[in-house]
Amino acid sequence: MKNKPPIDFERAFYKLTGNPPFPWQRALYEQLVAGNIPTSCNLPTGLGKTSVVAVALIALANFPHRMPRQIAYVVNRRTVVDQTTAELEKLRANLVVAGLQDRLRALCSNPAEPVPLAISTLRGQFADNGEWRSDPTRPAVIVGTVDMIGSRLLFSGYGCGFKTRPLHAGLLGQDTLLVHDEAHLEPAFQELLIQIRAEQSRGGDLRPLLIMELTATSRSEVDGKAPFSLTDDDYRNPIVARRIDAAKKIVLYPLDDEKSTSDLVSKLALEHLPSERAIIVFLRRVEDVAKVGTQLKKKADRVEQLTGTLRGWERDQLTKSNPVLARFLPPSNRTAGVDPAPGTVFLVCTSAGEVGVNISADHAVCDLSTFESMTQRFGRVNRFGACPDTQIDVVYPIALPTEDTVAEEQAKDLGKQNTSVFIDAARRRTLELLHALRGDGSPRALGQLKAEDRQAAFSPSPAMVDATDVLFDAWTLTTIRDRLPGRPPVADWLHGVADWEPPETHVAWREEVSYLTSVLTPEQLEDALEDYPLKPHEVLRDRTSRVFGHLETLAARHSEAMSWLVGSDNRIQTLVLTDLVERDRQNRPIRDLAGCTVILPPTVGGLSSGMLDGSVLYVPESHSDYDIADRWFDDADPPRPRRVRVWDDDVPPSGFKWRLARTIDVGHDAEDELEELAAEDAAPRRRIWRWFVRPQVADDDGSKWASKPQELRSHLETAEGHAARLVAALNLSPPLASAVVLASAWHDLGKNRALWQTCIGNWKYPELVLAKSDGKMRPIDLNRFRHEFGSLLDALRDHAAALAEQSEEVRDLIMHLIAAHHGRARPHFPNDEAFDPDHPEQRARKLAVEVPQRFARLQRRYGRWGLAWLESLVRAADALASQTNVEVNP
């Protein structure tokens, strides 16, 4: 492949995307292949910023030694709908015709890889198909929000257990180009990325993160350099010219009382009712969205609402199958079989419709927001320049703070400042800019405003929190699950501290709350939730104050109902619902729900069309609409479930390599049984609950159960072979390659214990030592024995000569990679896991002390993300070996 001439960019781009490249796309490609990745790209909306991925893939195929194998595409946290994944799937379908398939396959450890580009999304109903984690050599594109990708970079992945957090951090933090779209909306995250990159440059990270911000509204220069932007050739391009000069007439409407915003917005929107057009309405407040939606529905038949408070499942269904929303989408983004609604249609949005949504309305009506928000709104109207008479009606309050008022607030103590004054001052400056535009809201007109004037009209930047080396170290200690002094939750580093932003709380419904609260301890509940974690499609989020009010309403009806309060550290408190919403004598909530997740039993109700509503009663017919944990699918056609819970004698799932993740006896006492027998037509009480999953990678304790049994010797040999291919494909240096291969060859030695074989239920093959059972054996958790710890002891005893041949560095790395291949040893094994029935207690204690010391040494040597990345290679070899069919010969 090294001797092959580069594929022509123009042809490859056209074949990949179906469109000829704009001049800026060609210019970006030339910079990438020259090894000059721009840190900032300032590009107007509507010019295909997501095509950066196509450009990067062509650069990777032609010059793999200059490009990272992974692209992480990060969108703003307020994004509700994003078509990026669908666009990427179209790119992947065109790899062959573009001439990229074989070149990307040549980078994979598997020379017969049928699909040499992994695509994963870290949100939504199809969240995280695991493709990006299964093989670190396979080129991949990962799409996610600031929360989902940012938390993973900081070893604190939301929705991830302690076992998977270092895996995700290592893979995202190395050999990755991170593209931060709409970066001006998340300045704190952009600053965090810069700090991570600086920390990696000081450490020993092997393949440091590369960062590119995309924005149509840059806040400032980056590193003192002007951002990459359009060229003169772009402005001469007819398609670019049509889009940046798209007709967008601004009409301003003053308002005496801002409380009447919804009334005037509704009136202006209804004036478009005879137009037969698609009308979008933007409002800052969820309450105003509800009011305007109600008023429009009195006179219009086709009205939909889109807010960030929708649960993920309903949000996804809205974007895929709603005829009104389809009217705003270009044909390429519409779901097959969904016909756009005819006539005049209305879409009423909060900021959820501003960012990352490829929608284009004919007209817009909105209230006044800050400049970066208004720019995003304008970008969702006549996006492609196809409408000659687009109008944007902007309702604004007459009374906005003057600069003198702002100065007075700035002079006050920080604790006494009214931060809303600063927001409103930015809105006033935005209004001044709108007046200066003289009715022209086209992208060209917006771009011609002075940069300093635009920045002055942005919402205030949140207070940035420095990510120090001490904090980075603390976040890597993923084995320590309890609260650690000096290890705060990562939210403030992802979004900054903005006093004017109200705190939020997440809410979900799970049957576990009803069945397991009295059966398991909080720590056991945490383990169960790690086996069956909350996924984004199950969760809604809303302002904490509103959530609290709805929970009070639910508690008034269900005073004895239980709830789970999950903190930002994933620790669980079990609380009676009335205790959850208890207030003190000053009528203040006793418990702080900000940043937490509340999990409710379905039987309390409270769900209305995907939104939290305490007034909604539970009805049995709606039970399946509450607990939707099992509606988590892969991206096959048709989609297949990734997990299933089965009660008692119900038929378990078959095929697709299902694994039994957990068996729970919920139990019941004699009195309950007598009541059941006495009741007429009583349904049998549920007793045994079995949870099945279809894991994509061996990043948890999946080694206990697999689709087919594997003999230990064969498994280790297979893992060693996969490791050798992985390190060769990655061109890893010989010392590191040796460490990864030997660690893979010895990683499961500790399974050669009668205790462990009994634990996995190996009664069928008592004469064999198994590495994997077949999923049908009944596991029995006898104690806390960890086979990884036993593997360390066996490696030191049985492979002393081979270890002696290695340098001290490599020996250290081998031992750590063995210890960490299921997420332990970061930095330690807990006391109750640091033992081995086949080794003297004194030797085990000595080894337990060495584990954290070794971790600290290696993290200094290879960097925090570099060490985690090396761990991911052994875990990948284990996963690939687990998926290999090896016949068991008794």
Order of alpha helices (4+ residues) and beta strands (2+ residues): alpha-alpha-beta-alpha-beta-alpha-alpha-beta-alpha-beta-alpha-alpha-beta-alpha-beta-beta-alpha-alpha-beta-alpha-beta-alpha-beta-alpha-alpha-beta-beta-alpha-beta-alpha-alpha-alpha-alpha-alpha-alpha-beta-alpha-alpha-beta-alpha-beta-beta-alpha-beta-beta-beta-alpha-beta-beta-alpha-beta-beta-alpha-alpha-alpha-beta-alpha-alpha-alpha-alpha-alpha
